[in-house]
Amino acid sequence: MAQIDIDALRAYLLDYCGTAAFSGFPAALLDVVDIERASGHELCRIAERLGVDLRRFAVDEDKGEGC
């Protein structure tokens, strides 16, 4: 199981969905709220649903929270 930099993933997803929300997809604001409140595992599920490659956020096995 890969370890994921949850802080970096959360920041990326907030930017991704926030940009979508203000570019004509207001429903993406619901995702922003979910991302802000999500645990590490929930963030990984959201990222997978959105098609984000989680390997971009992989870190050493002994650091961070994993998916």
N, C-alpha and C positions, 0 to 999 in steps of 0.2 A: 504494500500500500504506500503510495507516495504521500509525502508531507507537503502541504500547501501553505503558502504565505497568505493567511486569511486576511490580513490587513490590506495587502496589495490587491487581492482578489476583490475585496469589498470596495475599495477605491475605484478599481476598474469598472466594476458593475454599476456603481453609482454614476460614474461618468457616462457609461454606455447607455443606461436607461434614462438618465437625466437629459442627455442630448436628444434622445428619441422623443422624449416627452415634449420638448420645446421645438421640435422639428416637424410637428404635425401629427404626433401619436400620443395624445394626452393620456391614454390608458396606461402608458409606461410609467406614469406617476405612481400607480399602484405597485409596480415592481420596485420603485425606489423605496417606498415605505417598507415593503417586505425585506429588501436588502438591508436596510438600516437595522432591522430587528432580528435578522436571521443569525442562527448559530453557524459554526463552521460547516457542519454537514449540510445544513439547509442552503448555505451559499453555494456549495458545490453542486447541489441539485439544481439550483436556479441557473448556474453557469452552464451546466450540461443542457438544460432545457433551451437556453439561448444559443447554444452551439459554440460556446467559448472553449478553447483548448486549454484545459487545466494544466498541461505540461508547462505552459508559460509561467506558472506560479509555483512550480516545484522548488522545494528547498531541501537542505540536508535532513536526513531522517531523524536526527536528534533535536530538531528545532520545530517550533510551531505546532499548530493543531492540524491534523490530517483529515482527509475525507474518507 
